């Protein structure tokens, strides 16, 4: 829908804004503000055992992604090697004909987060109103809040954290944080960071701030035990707290409030919602480099990867042949 159509059909603008708001509230466009999404922890790259002596199933799923690895059995070894060569060219970001540990790690992370980019691709057209393959803050604001801005009296000010009045400045703040070059126009990567800030290092401070903003009801800049519990449990009058709530109170005392001052500051909130976990992608990238780096120069040539193709892709196939022609999903 073009910007002019939003003026011609205000009801369409209203429906679009309300629909996008519903997506936020229900999690269709993930935002780290829902009670059951506070902690963001990267899962393992594969549920398969990492036993190279038996098979390379773990490595295949780590390098290709679980769903893509399933289809690899449909290709011959020759076709698998050919497609692997095309993948290697994509991994080599600086085009120096070598794959570094950092490039390989970045690729594994992108493959494992493919669903994020697919989500952005699905909603992209709802925001890119002028179809220039970028999304400006004004486009996003018009697509999401256009009807509210034109008819603010129809939306009473409420204390709900998802009210339009509160969401608009919150989104603007997050949009600016994601907009690395400061031009108020988001590329696909920047817009992905806007919708999924928990997945990007430069956005993690905004995730912490938004979490604090959501839970800190007395606005003292900290989260105390009662605020922590209230974020996940509403006690009915006269009811007894269930055991799991008592356990959460113990969790707060033992593991959330690290300096034992009775409240969580921003550093403690970050430790809670963005735990420093085992770096699966880093470990797998190191493993693949170690096993394939024949001349021990700590980087991989295309030939070194193809020589060890069985570890990367085996005799399994992937839909990367199709993916290489997709422009709407940028891995």
VEXPAVO-244023 format. One record per residue: residue number from 1; x, y, z of N, C-alpha, C, O in turn. Coordinates in steps of 0.001 Angstrom, whole numbers. Example, Ala and Ser with C-alpha at 12.3 -4.5 7.8 and 13.67 -1.06 7.14 Angstrom:
2
1:13190:-5690:7800:12300:-4500:7800:13200:-3300:7800:14236:-3319:8465
2:12850:-2250:7080:13670:-1060:7140:12900:30:7870:13409:1138:8039
This chain:
331
1:845:-1178:0:0:0:0:882:1230:0:1759:1355:855
2:673:2151:-944:1459:3350:-1044:975:4387:-43:-138:4302:476
3:1848:5386:223:1499:6415:1185:242:7162:799:-548:7527:1670
4:33:7402:-509:-1153:8125:-947:-2419:7347:-634:-3455:7941:-336
5:-2345:6028:-699:-3504:5201:-400:-3879:5291:1068:-5052:5167:1423
6:-2883:5507:1925:-3188:5645:3340:-4022:6878:3587:-4849:6897:4499
7:-3815:7928:2775:-4611:9131:2903:-6002:8920:2337:-6990:9409:2886
8:-6071:8182:1229:-7354:7945:569:-8235:7008:1388:-9458:7147:1397
9:-7616:6061:2069:-8381:5040:2796:-7937:5014:4253:-7167:4135:4643
10:-8403:5951:5060:-7958:6004:6453:-8296:4758:7235:-7559:4398:8154
11:-9399:4077:6899:-9741:2849:7615:-8679:1787:7400:-8372:1004:8300
12:-8113:1768:6179:-7052:797:5902:-5836:1095:6759:-5186:183:7270
13:-5528:2392:6915:-4405:2775:7770:-4661:2361:9205:-3763:1875:9892
14:-5897:2556:9656:-6238:2183:11029:-6102:689:11230:-5546:239:12232
15:-6609:-80:10281:-6523:-1531:10397:-5078:-1995:10396:-4703:-2890:11153
16:-4265:-1376:9537:-2861:-1751:9478:-2184:-1478:10821:-1461:-2327:11342
17:-2424:-282:11379:-1810:63:12651:-2242:-858:13764:-1419:-1299:14566
18:-3540:-1154:13823:-4037:-2039:14870:-3527:-3461:14678:-3246:-4169:15645
19:-3409:-3874:13402:-2895:-5210:13122:-1436:-5329:13571:-1052:-6323:14188
20:-628:-4315:13260:774:-4362:13651:929:-4290:15165:1810:-4929:15741
21:63:-3506:15802:79:-3464:17266:-237:-4842:17835:396:-5285:18793
22:-1214:-5512:17245:-1564:-6858:17704:-392:-7804:17545:-155:-8651:18407
23:351:-7670:16442:1524:-8511:16249:2527:-8302:17371:3106:-9263:17877
24:2732:-7060:17759:3678:-6790:18834:3222:-7431:20135:4010:-8066:20837
25:1949:-7261:20448:1441:-7746:21726:1463:-9260:21794:1738:-9832:22849
26:1172:-9923:20666:1106:-11386:20657:2425:-12035:20313:2556:-13256:20400
27:3415:-11232:19918:4726:-11806:19622:4951:-12083:18162:5979:-12669:17821
28:4039:-11692:17260:4244:-11914:15842:5479:-11192:15332:6222:-11733:14513
29:5705:-9977:15810:6949:-9250:15567:7662:-9180:16905:7356:-8309:17719
30:8600:-10075:17145:9152:-10226:18494:9696:-8932:19067:10459:-8219:18415
31:9296:-8641:20286:9865:-7544:21054:10126:-8074:22462:9328:-8846:22993
32:11222:-7666:23056:11602:-8261:24351:10839:-7650:25509:11430:-7312:26534
33:9539:-7505:25357:8755:-6884:26408:7684:-7809:26962:6967:-7442:27893
34:7571:-8996:26402:6566:-9930:26885:7117:-10721:28066:8304:-11043:28106
35:6259:-11027:29015:6716:-11630:30260:7467:-12933:30069:8427:-13211:30788
36:7038:-13731:29106:7672:-15034:28924:8861:-14974:27982:9362:-16017:27560
37:9328:-13768:27641:10458:-13651:26731:11584:-12817:27333:12376:-12224:26599
38:11661:-12767:28636:12675:-11930:29264:14087:-12453:29018:14985:-11683:28678
39:14283:-13735:29185:15624:-14302:29078:15869:-14738:27641:15081:-15480:27055
40:16976:-14262:27088:17339:-14585:25711:18627:-15401:25735:19706:-14894:26042
41:18480:-16666:25406:19611:-17591:25490:19694:-18364:24186:18701:-18925:23725
42:20883:-18393:23592:21054:-19088:22328:20988:-20595:22539:21668:-21123:23419
43:20179:-21299:21743:20118:-22758:21858:21339:-23399:21214:22112:-22734:20525
44:21502:-24684:21441:22583:-25417:20787:22356:-25413:19273:21227:-25259:18806
45:23428:-25581:18525:23335:-25534:17071:22629:-26751:16499:22093:-26694:15392
46:22622:-27838:17233:21986:-29072:16781:21709:-29950:17988:22428:-29900:18986
47:20676:-30744:17888:20367:-31710:18940:21111:-33024:18724:21069:-33910:19577
48:21792:-33151:17589:22542:-34366:17296:23795:-34422:18154:24352:-33375:18486
49:24253:-35610:18521:25514:-35713:19264:26688:-35289:18393:26717:-35585:17198
50:27657:-34596:18988:28813:-34138:18221:29880:-35216:18284:30786:-35173:19116
51:29754:-36182:17388:30653:-37329:17375:31191:-37518:15954:30625:-38264:15156
52:32281:-36834:15660:32831:-36894:14305:33270:-38297:13917:33297:-38633:12733
53:33614:-39115:14897:34051:-40477:14586:32902:-41322:14045:33126:-42321:13362
54:31664:-40915:14357:30494:-41684:13909:29867:-41060:12668:29600:-41753:11686
55:29636:-39769:12713:29033:-39059:11571:29253:-37563:11772:29795:-37124:12787
56:28817:-36795:10776:28977:-35343:10840:27620:-34640:10892:27484:-33511:10420
57:26622:-35306:11465:25284:-34724:11478:25239:-33401:12253:24570:-32458:11830
58:25936:-33333:13365:25973:-32092:14138:26565:-30967:13302:26007:-29871:13245
59:27692:-31234:12654:28355:-30213:11843:27469:-29762:10687:27430:-28578:10351
60:26759:-30712:10081:25877:-30354:8958:24792:-29387:9414:24539:-28378:8756
61:24152:-29693:10539:23071:-28832:11023:23613:-27496:11520:22951:-26466:11390
62:24815:-27512:12087:25420:-26268:12544:25760:-25366:11365:25546:-24155:11428
63:26283:-25939:10303:26755:-25166:9156:25625:-24772:8219:25681:-23716:7588
64:24600:-25611:8122:23530:-25374:7158:22207:-24954:7794:21362:-24355:7129
65:22026:-25261:9057:20725:-25098:9677:19966:-26412:9612:20134:-27188:8671
66:19142:-26657:10601:18484:-27952:10737:17614:-28303:9544:17731:-29396:8991
67:16749:-27394:9145:15817:-27699:8068:16537:-27881:6742:16177:-28766:5965
68:17548:-27059:6467:18279:-27165:5219:19091:-28459:5154:19219:-29076:4097
69:19634:-28853:6298:20441:-30070:6320:19608:-31313:5992:20126:-32289:5449
70:18323:-31267:6323:17465:-32425:6069:17362:-32759:4589:17214:-33925:4222
71:17439:-31752:3744:17245:-31992:2310:18538:-32339:1584:18513:-32585:378
72:19655:-32363:2282:20930:-32632:1624:21018:-34051:1055:21757:-34284:98
73:20289:-34985:1622:20337:-36364:1143:19832:-36494:-290:20054:-37517:-937
74:19169:-35485:-777:18582:-35555:-2117:19588:-35232:-3215:19284:-35396:-4397
75:20780:-34774:-2842:21787:-34398:-3840:22891:-35433:-3915:23191:-36129:-2945
76:23477:-35514:-5074:24656:-36355:-5235:25852:-35654:-4609:25806:-34445:-4380
77:26918:-36388:-4330:28123:-35729:-3803:28620:-34604:-4709:29072:-33565:-4228
78:28532:-34819:-6016:29009:-33800:-6957:28200:-32506:-6834:28757:-31408:-6835
79:26895:-32655:-6730:26046:-31474:-6614:26232:-30806:-5260:26196:-29580:-5158
80:26431:-31605:-4225:26671:-31039:-2892:27939:-30196:-2893:27962:-29096:-2342
81:28994:-30716:-3516:30264:-29986:-3569:30105:-28700:-4366:30641:-27658:-3989
82:29370:-28775:-5462:29162:-27578:-6283:28442:-26484:-5490:28825:-25315:-5534
83:27414:-26877:-4778:26664:-25893:-4001:27468:-25383:-2812:27359:-24217:-2432
84:28276:-26265:-2228:29132:-25828:-1138:30078:-24738:-1619:30345:-23781:-892
85:30588:-24878:-2842:31473:-23859:-3402:30797:-22505:-3476:31430:-21483:-3212
86:29526:-22480:-3830:28787:-21216:-3893:28570:-20631:-2498:28612:-19416:-2306
87:28338:-21518:-1531:28174:-21049:-148:29472:-20414:351:29449:-19370:1003
88:30610:-21054:39:31904:-20528:476:32104:-19109:-50:32617:-18251:669
89:31710:-18856:-1278:31848:-17519:-1854:31018:-16500:-1088:31401:-15334:-991
90:29902:-16922:-552:29069:-16015:238:29641:-15788:1632:29522:-14694:2186
91:30256:-16814:2195:30839:-16673:3528:32003:-15694:3501:32221:-14963:4467
92:32752:-15674:2405:33940:-14823:2261:33509:-13370:2048:33451:-12886:918
93:33210:-12692:3145:32653:-11337:3075:33595:-10340:2409:33154:-9513:1611
94:34884:-10407:2725:35816:-9417:2176:36384:-9827:826:37200:-9104:255
95:35967:-10969:311:36335:-11436:-1031:37852:-11526:-1231:38376:-11166:-2285
96:38546:-12014:-194:39989:-12187:-319:40363:-13629:-615:41534:-14006:-566
97:39342:-14437:-924:39517:-15848:-1290:39911:-16735:-111:40426:-17839:-291
98:39661:-16234:1095:39879:-17041:2286:38706:-16855:3245:38103:-15784:3307
99:38395:-17911:3988:37360:-17852:5018:38049:-17839:6369:38743:-18789:6730
100:37860:-16774:7104:38467:-16658:8423:37540:-17257:9482:36376:-17563:9222
101:38093:-17411:10673:37295:-17903:11790:36105:-16976:12035:34992:-17441:12282
102:36341:-15675:11967:35277:-14702:12218:34186:-14788:11150:32999:-14712:11467
103:34582:-14946:9896:33596:-15046:8813:32772:-16321:8942:31564:-16317:8705
104:33434:-17410:9320:32722:-18667:9471:31755:-18605:10645:30634:-19105:10555
105:32185:-17994:11747:31296:-17829:12895:30085:-16980:12524:28953:-17309:12879
106:30333:-15885:11806:29230:-15008:11395:28235:-15758:10515:27025:-15558:10626
107:28744:-16616:9649:27864:-17397:8781:27003:-18362:9602:25798:-18474:9377
108:27625:-19050:10545:26887:-20009:11372:25789:-19292:12153:24670:-19793:12262
109:26110:-18127:12691:25103:-17359:13431:23948:-16984:12519:22788:-17115:12908
110:24250:-16517:11306:23201:-16112:10376:22322:-17297:9980:21099:-17172:9907
111:22939:-18432:9729:22163:-19615:9354:21248:-20034:10502:20087:-20380:10283
112:21772:-20003:11718:20978:-20408:12868:19843:-19422:13147:18828:-19793:13735
113:20015:-18176:12729:18991:-17148:12940:18172:-16903:11673:17561:-15844:11527
114:18155:-17852:10779:17454:-17667:9508:16001:-17258:9712:15474:-16447:8951
115:15350:-17809:10727:13937:-17518:10957:13709:-16031:11193:12646:-15502:10871
116:14712:-15358:11756:14582:-13922:12007:14494:-13164:10691:13633:-12302:10515
117:15394:-13494:9768:15397:-12812:8479:14150:-13155:7670:13647:-12318:6920
118:13654:-14369:7817:12416:-14742:7136:11242:-13956:7696:10346:-13557:6951
119:11244:-13730:9012:10190:-12937:9635:10201:-11516:9094:9150:-10959:8775
120:11393:-10927:8990:11509:-9567:8475:11056:-9509:7022:10388:-8557:6616
121:11416:-10527:6232:11006:-10549:4830:9488:-10571:4690:8936:-9961:3774
122:8820:-11268:5588:7361:-11385:5507:6655:-10067:5793:5606:-9788:5213
123:7220:-9251:6682:6547:-7999:7062:7136:-6784:6363:6633:-5674:6532
124:8187:-6974:5587:8900:-5849:4979:7968:-4942:4174:8015:-3720:4315
125:7129:-5533:3338:6278:-4721:2463:5252:-3898:3241:4745:-2901:2727
126:4941:-4302:4472:3983:-3533:5267:4550:-2181:5685:3799:-1255:5991
127:5869:-2069:5696:6507:-841:6145:7179:-55:5015:7241:1174:5057
128:7678:-769:4013:8374:-92:2907:7333:501:1958:7063:-60:896
129:6763:1614:2338:5615:2169:1620:5982:2684:238:5174:2579:-686
130:7182:3240:70:7551:3759:-1248:8335:2756:-2087:8797:3082:-3181
131:8485:1540:-1574:9096:423:-2306:10513:724:-2794:10871:369:-3917
132:11314:1372:-1958:12710:1645:-2324:13671:687:-1643:14885:892:-1671
133:13127:-370:-1024:13905:-1407:-333:14631:-854:883:15652:-1399:1303
134:14106:224:1446:14555:757:2726:13316:1209:3489:12258:1433:2902
135:13457:1337:4780:12318:1770:5603:12755:2955:6443:13595:2825:7333
136:12185:4093:6155:12499:5281:6943:11662:5277:8220:10657:4573:8319
137:12096:6077:9193:11315:6195:10410:9920:6733:10097:8940:6295:10700
138:9822:7674:9167:8519:8231:8815:7616:7174:8205:6418:7153:8488
139:8164:6296:7373:7372:5206:6795:6872:4275:7889:5693:3921:7923
140:7763:3886:8771:7363:2988:9853:6304:3636:10731:5307:3006:11085
141:6524:4892:11079:5577:5604:11936:4212:5707:11263:3185:5527:11917
142:4192:5999:9953:2930:6118:9237:2213:4774:9156:1000:4696:9350
143:2978:3709:8864:2372:2385:8711:1801:1868:10019:769:1196:10028
144:2467:2178:11124:2073:1626:12416:1169:2552:13211:238:2093:13872
145:1433:3840:13153:734:4791:14025:-53:5853:13265:-540:6812:13862
146:-179:5684:11945:-807:6723:11142:-2189:7123:11624:-2481:8311:11759
147:-3036:6149:11881:-4402:6476:12302:-4411:7088:13702:-5177:8010:13980
148:-3559:6570:14571:-3479:7129:15924:-3049:8594:15896:-3618:9428:16601
149:-2039:8902:15075:-1554:10272:15011:-2606:11223:14453:-2668:12389:14843
150:-3436:10717:13532:-4479:11558:12952:-5705:11662:13851:-6466:12626:13756
151:-5900:10671:14726:-7095:10629:15575:-6734:10268:17009:-7226:9262:17520
152:-5898:11048:17671:-5434:10677:19017:-6545:10615:20046:-6420:9896:21037
153:-7636:11355:19837:-8719:11362:20816:-9442:10015:20901:-10124:9733:21886
154:-9291:9193:19872:-9950:7882:19879:-9182:6861:20718:-9657:5747:20934
155:-7998:7245:21188:-7159:6308:21932:-6864:6898:23304:-5927:7682:23450
156:-7643:6535:24298:-7442:7098:25633:-6078:6710:26194:-5583:5608:25961
157:-5489:7632:26934:-4204:7375:27583:-4415:6382:28717:-5226:6615:29614
158:-3681:5270:28674:-3808:4240:29709:-2439:3949:30296:-1413:4387:29777
159:-2445:3208:31376:-1185:2821:32015:-562:1607:31348:560:1225:31683
160:-1269:997:30413:-779:-206:29758:499:108:28975:580:1116:28273
161:1489:-769:29109:2767:-512:28452:2661:-577:26935:3562:-108:26241
162:1571:-1152:26399:1411:-1251:24955:486:-175:24392:47:-290:23248
163:184:852:25155:-626:1934:24634:152:2661:23543:1382:2718:23573
164:-584:3217:22576:66:3910:21476:973:5024:21982:2080:5206:21474
165:507:5771:22983:1263:6916:23474:2625:6493:24001:3597:7238:23876
166:2708:5301:24590:3975:4823:25125:4799:4091:24070:6029:4138:24088
167:4110:3415:23153:4836:2635:22161:5550:3498:21137:6636:3140:20682
168:4959:4635:20760:5553:5469:19727:6939:5978:20114:7880:5763:19349
169:7119:6642:21261:8480:7076:21616:9421:5911:21883:10625:6016:21649
170:8888:4819:22363:9708:3625:22600:10247:3088:21279:11428:2758:21169
171:9370:3004:20278:9808:2532:18967:10794:3501:18323:11758:3075:17686
172:10560:4796:18486:11487:5767:17907:12874:5644:18530:13885:5714:17830
173:12915:5462:19832:14192:5291:20515:14910:4039:20017:16116:4060:19775
174:14165:2958:19867:14779:1711:19401:15195:1830:17938:16254:1328:17561
175:14387:2481:17108:14715:2666:15692:16031:3417:15556:16880:3050:14744
176:16200:4467:16349:17432:5257:16292:18631:4445:16775:19738:4625:16267
177:18434:3571:17730:19528:2721:18199:19956:1730:17119:21140:1416:16990
178:18992:1242:16350:19286:280:15286:19882:951:14061:20584:309:13281
179:19610:2229:13887:20048:2997:12719:21493:3437:12899:21754:4541:13376
180:22425:2583:12521:23830:2808:12835:24415:4048:12172:25283:4701:12750
181:23955:4383:10965:24515:5552:10289:23751:6836:10583:24119:7904:10094
182:22688:6738:11381:21992:7921:11846:21217:8696:10807:20954:9884:10997
183:20837:8047:9699:20102:8764:8660:18592:8590:8770:17849:9070:7914
184:18131:7903:9821:16709:7641:10057:16074:6852:8926:14866:6933:8700
185:16896:6089:8217:16425:5175:7169:17073:3826:7435:18299:3725:7482
186:16265:2792:7608:16781:1478:7974:16990:602:6754:16093:438:5927
187:18187:44:6653:18419:-1032:5709:17755:-2290:6248:17217:-2285:7355
188:17789:-3348:5483:17176:-4588:5964:17857:-5078:7235:17189:-5564:8148
189:19177:-4953:7300:19904:-5398:8485:19544:-4529:9691:19344:-5041:10792
190:19462:-3214:9478:19113:-2315:10576:17683:-2549:11043:17392:-2480:12237
191:16788:-2827:10092:15399:-3071:10476:15266:-4400:11208:14428:-4548:12097
192:16095:-5361:10829:16117:-6631:11551:16564:-6401:12992:16004:-6990:13917
193:17565:-5552:13184:18018:-5222:14537:16931:-4495:15316:16813:-4665:16529
194:16148:-3697:14630:15043:-2986:15275:13979:-3962:15775:13512:-3842:16907
195:13599:-4919:14945:12559:-5873:15334:13069:-6957:16272:12297:-7502:17061
196:14355:-7278:16200:14932:-8363:17009:16192:-7874:17714:17274:-8401:17456
197:16085:-6892:18588:17294:-6300:19183:18101:-7261:20033:19314:-7099:20171
198:17445:-8260:20605:18160:-9199:21467:19191:-10023:20707:20041:-10666:21323
199:19127:-10013:19355:20039:-10804:18540:21272:-10018:18098:22145:-10577:17434
200:21363:-8756:18444:22455:-7901:17966:23176:-7262:19156:22550:-6686:20045
201:24493:-7376:19149:25275:-6879:20280:25058:-5392:20517:24949:-4963:21665
202:24994:-4600:19455:24883:-3158:19634:23497:-2728:20110:23280:-1553:20405
203:22557:-3677:20185:21200:-3355:20630:20920:-3844:22049:19829:-3614:22572
204:21864:-4501:22669:21567:-5150:23944:21310:-4158:25074:20560:-4452:26005
205:21927:-2992:24994:21654:-1987:26022:20203:-1515:25960:19588:-1244:26991
206:19662:-1417:24750:18264:-988:24616:17333:-2069:25137:16268:-1761:25673
207:17723:-3349:24987:16924:-4451:25527:16881:-4355:27053:15825:-4525:27662
208:18025:-4083:27659:18087:-3936:29113:17234:-2749:29557:16471:-2856:30518
209:17360:-1625:28864:16616:-431:29236:15110:-665:29131:14356:-250:30011
210:14670:-1325:28062:13240:-1580:27881:12709:-2535:28946:11580:-2387:29413
211:13523:-3504:29324:13114:-4428:30384:12949:-3688:31699:11958:-3878:32405
212:13915:-2849:32026:13822:-2035:33235:12582:-1142:33175:11858:-1014:34163
213:12343:-534:32035:11195:349:31860:9881:-400:32092:8942:156:32661
214:9815:-1640:31658:8599:-2443:31799:8328:-2826:33255:7185:-2776:33711
215:9364:-3201:33971:9184:-3825:35285:9253:-2827:36433:8615:-3021:37467
216:10019:-1771:36255:10276:-805:37327:9069:117:37524:9038:1236:37011
217:8090:-367:38267:6841:371:38416:6985:1627:39266:6268:2601:39040
218:7897:1626:40239:8058:2828:41061:9086:3805:40482:9373:4850:41067
219:9635:3438:39311:10506:4321:38534:11700:4844:39326:12066:6015:39231
220:12300:3943:40115:13486:4346:40871:14777:3911:40183:15871:4111:40711
221:14638:3309:38989:15812:2889:38245:16329:1521:38606:17409:1127:38167
222:15561:778:39415:15953:-563:39827:14738:-1488:39765:13601:-1029:39651
223:14991:-2789:39841:13919:-3786:39925:14063:-4503:41257:15033:-5226:41480
224:13085:-4297:42147:13137:-4995:43428:12420:-6339:43319:11878:-6679:42267
225:12422:-7091:44401:11866:-8454:44367:10387:-8460:44013:9950:-9289:43216
226:9615:-7554:44588:8183:-7523:44307:7908:-7167:42852:6997:-7723:42238
227:8679:-6257:42306:8505:-5906:40888:8886:-7081:39994:8238:-7343:38981
228:9925:-7768:40376:10363:-8957:39631:9259:-10013:39607:8970:-10589:38558
229:8651:-10264:40751:7581:-11262:40833:6332:-10773:40110:5676:-11551:39417
230:5996:-9497:40260:4785:-8949:39631:4844:-9037:38114:3803:-9045:37456
231:6032:-9102:37555:6176:-9209:36105:5726:-10561:35585:5430:-10700:34398
232:5671:-11565:36458:5315:-12909:36009:4112:-13504:36747:3607:-14559:36362
233:3656:-12832:37798:2584:-13427:38599:1740:-12325:39232:2264:-11398:39849
234:411:-12447:39065:-535:-11530:39698:-1295:-12296:40771:-2009:-13255:40480
235:-1134:-11869:41988:-1738:-12591:43105:-3180:-12160:43319:-3473:-10971:43450
236:-4069:-13133:43353:-5463:-12857:43675:-5587:-12578:45170:-4855:-13137:45986
237:-6518:-11714:45504:-6694:-11345:46901:-7024:-12577:47750:-7949:-13329:47443
238:-6263:-12764:48801:-6493:-13879:49703:-5855:-15179:49268:-5896:-16163:50006
239:-5264:-15204:48081:-4669:-16448:47571:-3272:-16650:48150:-2595:-15697:48536
240:-2865:-17901:48198:-1519:-18248:48652:-606:-18383:47445:-987:-18990:46444
241:564:-17837:47526:1492:-17924:46405:1846:-19382:46123:2145:-20135:47050
242:1816:-19785:44862:2217:-21161:44529:3705:-21370:44762:4465:-20416:44923
243:4102:-22623:44776:5486:-22966:45081:6460:-22377:44060:7573:-21984:44409
244:6030:-22320:42793:6957:-21825:41783:7283:-20345:42006:8375:-19888:41670
245:6337:-19605:42569:6593:-18199:42873:7593:-18096:44029:8487:-17249:44009
246:7438:-18951:45023:8401:-18975:46122:9803:-19303:45602:10800:-18746:46060
247:9849:-20212:44641:11140:-20568:44036:11736:-19370:43305:12944:-19138:43358
248:10873:-18605:42617:11355:-17413:41907:11874:-16365:42887:12837:-15661:42584
249:11257:-16254:44042:11760:-15317:45052:13159:-15739:45511:14034:-14899:45721
250:13356:-17044:45660:14678:-17544:46022:15676:-17286:44898:16833:-16950:45150
251:15221:-17446:43660:16074:-17168:42503:16527:-15713:42516:17688:-15405:42249
252:15584:-14824:42831:15925:-13406:42872:17005:-13137:43923:17981:-12432:43665
253:16813:-13704:45091:17752:-13477:46189:19107:-14110:45923:20146:-13519:46218
254:19092:-15330:45355:20335:-16087:45215:21101:-15779:43935:22332:-15782:43928
255:20371:-15512:42844:21031:-15421:41545:20791:-14120:40778:21593:-13774:39911
256:19726:-13397:41067:19440:-12152:40339:20108:-10953:41018:20771:-10148:40364
257:19927:-10849:42315:20483:-9729:43095:21913:-10069:43483:22166:-10544:44591
258:22836:-9830:42582:24203:-10297:42768:24934:-9581:43896:25737:-10195:44598
259:24664:-8283:44079:25370:-7553:45133:24584:-7501:46448:24988:-6830:47398
260:23465:-8214:46489:22674:-8405:47709:22200:-7085:48343:22209:-6923:49564
261:21788:-6150:47475:21249:-4896:48005:19726:-4844:47913:19117:-3802:48155
262:19117:-5978:47561:17664:-6060:47538:17018:-5622:46244:15793:-5534:46167
263:17819:-5342:45215:17267:-4890:43939:18269:-5170:42822:19454:-5399:43063
264:17754:-5145:41591:18610:-5353:40437:18877:-4026:39742:17944:-3273:39466
265:20144:-3734:39458:20487:-2588:38635:20612:-3046:37179:20336:-4207:36877
266:21019:-2164:36282:21073:-2512:34859:22047:-3646:34579:21769:-4511:33748
267:23186:-3651:35263:24161:-4721:35049:23591:-6069:35470:23815:-7077:34800
268:22857:-6089:36577:22257:-7339:37052:21106:-7765:36149:20894:-8957:35929
269:20365:-6796:35629:19289:-7122:34680:19877:-7741:33425:19349:-8724:32904
270:20975:-7163:32938:21624:-7719:31749:22108:-9143:32008:21951:-10017:31156
271:22691:-9375:33170:23164:-10714:33533:22007:-11704:33554:22186:-12879:33235
272:20829:-11236:33927:19636:-12078:33998:19065:-12369:32608:18872:-13533:32256
273:18795:-11342:31824:18072:-11547:30555:18986:-11861:29381:18531:-12405:28376
274:20271:-11528:29491:21235:-11792:28419:22434:-12529:29004:23542:-11994:29023
275:22221:-13746:29477:23301:-14465:30164:24471:-14769:29244:24298:-15077:28065
276:25659:-14674:29810:26862:-15047:29069:26944:-16568:29053:27287:-17205:30049
277:26620:-17125:27903:26543:-18575:27797:27703:-19095:26949:28483:-18319:26398
278:27798:-20392:26858:28786:-21040:26004:28564:-20588:24567:27437:-20621:24074
279:29620:-20171:23898:29520:-19663:22528:29564:-20829:21548:30633:-21243:21101
280:28392:-21349:21224:28313:-22518:20348:28877:-22231:18963:29600:-23055:18403
281:28550:-21064:18406:29003:-20731:17055:30521:-20604:17005:31154:-21067:16057
282:31102:-19979:18019:32555:-19831:18079:33232:-21198:18166:34224:-21449:17482
283:32698:-22074:19003:33291:-23405:19165:33205:-24211:17873:34165:-24886:17502
284:32065:-24148:17182:31911:-24905:15939:32794:-24338:14838:33378:-25096:14063
285:32900:-23022:14758:33769:-22416:13752:35216:-22843:13971:35923:-23172:13018
286:35650:-22837:15221:37018:-23279:15526:37221:-24735:15140:38270:-25106:14612
287:36219:-25552:15405:36295:-26975:15078:36427:-27183:13575:37270:-27960:13129
288:35612:-26503:12801:35641:-26656:11348:36963:-26165:10767:37506:-26773:9844
289:37481:-25061:11312:38768:-24550:10829:39885:-25535:11178:40721:-25858:10334
290:39894:-26005:12416:40942:-26923:12856:40977:-28188:12002:42052:-28659:11629
291:39814:-28731:11695:39746:-29984:10948:40016:-29813:9453:40309:-30791:8765
292:39921:-28584:8943:40046:-28376:7497:41290:-27604:7087:41649:-27586:5910
293:41949:-26968:8047:43086:-26092:7749:44355:-26917:7565:45117:-27107:8513
294:44582:-27401:6358:45696:-28319:6112:47056:-27641:6211:48017:-28264:6663
295:47160:-26382:5799:48468:-25717:5859:48664:-24925:7151:49680:-24253:7328
296:47679:-25011:8053:47760:-24426:9390:48055:-22914:9387:48827:-22415:10206
297:47420:-22206:8449:47570:-20751:8434:46391:-20060:9127:46246:-18840:9051
298:45547:-20857:9805:44423:-20367:10611:43344:-19680:9780:42627:-18807:10269
299:43244:-20077:8550:42165:-19636:7670:41957:-20718:6626:42824:-21567:6420
300:40813:-20687:5972:40475:-21744:5035:40360:-21196:3624:39670:-20207:3374
301:41047:-21855:2713:40835:-21552:1299:39592:-22306:838:39127:-23228:1509
302:39074:-21913:-285:37912:-22604:-831:38227:-24075:-1055:37398:-24948:-794
303:39453:-24342:-1549:39818:-25730:-1828:39905:-26553:-550:39508:-27719:-538
304:40421:-25960:529:40495:-26692:1792:39106:-27080:2279:38918:-28173:2814
305:38138:-26200:2099:36768:-26519:2507:36186:-27598:1618:35554:-28533:2109
306:36394:-27479:310:35851:-28487:-611:36517:-29843:-401:35877:-30881:-567
307:37790:-29840:-39:38484:-31110:226:37883:-31822:1434:37944:-33048:1532
308:37310:-31062:2339:36699:-31641:3543:35180:-31471:3494:34533:-31275:4522
309:34630:-31548:2296:33206:-31263:2079:32301:-32160:2898:31206:-31748:3280
310:32741:-33382:3174:31891:-34325:3891:31547:-33818:5293:30449:-34076:5787
311:32476:-33097:5944:32207:-32556:7269:31222:-31389:7195:30381:-31233:8081
312:31319:-30575:6153:30462:-29401:6029:29055:-29756:5561:28069:-29285:6128
313:28967:-30586:4528:27654:-30900:3956:27424:-32383:3725:26285:-32802:3519
314:28466:-33177:3755:28307:-34610:3566:27665:-34942:2240:27893:-34264:1238
315:26868:-35976:2241:26147:-36361:1036:24724:-35867:1100:23851:-36327:364
316:24501:-34900:2011:23166:-34347:2164:23049:-33100:1316:24050:-32532:879
317:21806:-32677:1086:21556:-31519:235:20930:-30403:1023:20538:-30570:2177
318:20843:-29269:383:20198:-28117:1014:19451:-27335:-37:19633:-27577:-1230
319:18624:-26414:371:17919:-25569:-585:18691:-24287:-845:18108:-23282:-1251
320:20012:-24316:-612:20787:-23109:-858:20803:-22731:-2331:20941:-21556:-2673
321:20662:-23730:-3209:20578:-23380:-4619:19439:-22424:-4865:19560:-21471:-5635
322:18328:-22690:-4201:17192:-21790:-4284:17477:-20499:-3535:17143:-19414:-4011
323:18096:-20612:-2360:18355:-19432:-1532:19254:-18428:-2235:19110:-17219:-2051
324:20202:-18944:-3059:21134:-18038:-3713:20436:-17113:-4682:20978:-16069:-5044
325:19232:-17484:-5112:18481:-16639:-6045:17452:-15791:-5331:16774:-14981:-5963
326:17318:-15963:-4001:16327:-15178:-3257:16915:-13816:-2916:18003:-13717:-2349
327:16188:-12785:-3266:16606:-11438:-2900:15852:-10927:-1690:16257:-9948:-1063
328:14744:-11595:-1359:13913:-11065:-280:14355:-11546:1077:13873:-11042:2092
329:15271:-12519:1130:15832:-12937:2411:17343:-12775:2306:17995:-13454:1513
330:17879:-11897:3089:19307:-11627:3024:20006:-12249:4216:19964:-11719:5326
331:20644:-13368:3975:21431:-14000:5042:22806:-13376:5083:23634:-13759:5909
